[in-house]
Structures are given as C-alpha cells and as structure tokens.
Amino acid sequence: MKKLLSIVLLAIAFVVVAVQPPALAADVAHGKQVFVGNCAACHIGGKNSINPTKTLSKADLEKYGMYSAEKIAYQVTNGKNAMPNFKRLGETSIEDVTAYVLAQAEAGW
C-alpha cells in the first residue's frame, strides 16, 4: 500500500511540474512601453522614417527575412545600418519589445 501511494504521489508531482507554463513569457504590455520610449521616433505605427520601404509590417518583415523573434531581437540588440543598437535595454526588455513588434505586425499595426 505504501509503495502504491508513493508511486501515485510521484506521478502527481511529475504531472504538476511537467505542465507548468514557461516562467519567462514575454510581456507585450511592457514591450509597448519600451517601443514607445525607444523605437517610435523612427517606427511610429510600424513605419520606418529612415527607410520607408522597410517597415515593421508583417509583409515587409517576411520579405526581408526578419519575421522571427530571434532576428528582431538580434537587430534590436546589435543595430544595423542607420539603426543603433539598443543593448542598454537589457535582455528582458528586448524580448518584450520583440513580442510587441511581432504581435503588432500580425495585427496589421
């Protein structure tokens, strides 16, 4: 009986641990704040005031091979051409603003 109870408790513990959501999910609301404070000067409404042909629309992100969290985060972190790097924001804020950009692109800005 004790062995059966131990097995049941172990199975329950395993299920509880296995179905936990990811601890570090991106915070889109915080991403919006980061975007407004750091990105909107050039990218208001998903546009691009420096190079109007390269917007943050889903179509343009896909066209230029940038429609992925990894690629957007890399560009935000390291910059490219006229875009400065934003390493100073830190990893969490960069993840959050990346999630916001992808959500907005999916929604059509």
Secondary structure, 3 states (H helix, E strand, C coil): CHHHHHHHHHHHHHHHHHCCCCCCCCCHHHHHHHHHHHCHHHHHHHCCCCCCCCCCCHHHHHHCCCCCHHHHHHHHHHCECCECCCHHHCHHHHHHHHHHHHHHHHHCC
